C-alpha cells in the first residue's frame, strides 16, 4: 500500500490553494475546476471544493469543520519559515517552540481554520529518527 494524499474540503478552493502554495512554495496542479493538488516529496495535499462532496456520498465531509487533524510539513529551518510567513498568516497558534519529542515547531491556521504545523527535527534523537526514515 502507498499513502496517496490528504484531502481538504473547502468552499473557497482558490483561496485555500493560494494559501498552501504560499506556505509550501509548490504550484498546485489543477486537473479540474473543483480540485487541486500540491504534489510534494513524500506526500500530496489535495484540496477539493465542497461541490465534490456528493461524489463520495452526500454529507460525508464538511468544509471548514476540522477539529482533529493537523496538516504537517517538515522543513529545513522552522525559524526561517516563521520569519518568511509571519506577516502572511492571520491566525498563529504557536510561535517557534521545542516540543517534547524533539521537533522545533510553529503552528497556525489556514483560512478555513485547519491547523498547520511546520517543524524541524531539532534534538539528536529527533534528527536520528527522521534520518532513519529517509529513502535509501
Secondary structure, DSSP 8 states (H G I E B T S, - for coil): -----EEEEES-HHHHHHHHHHHH----EEEETTEEEEEETTEEEEEEEGGGHHHH-TTS--TT--SS-EEEEE-S-HHHHHHHHTTT-SEEEEEEEE-TTSEEEEEEE-TTS-EEEEEEE-SHHHHHHHHTTS--
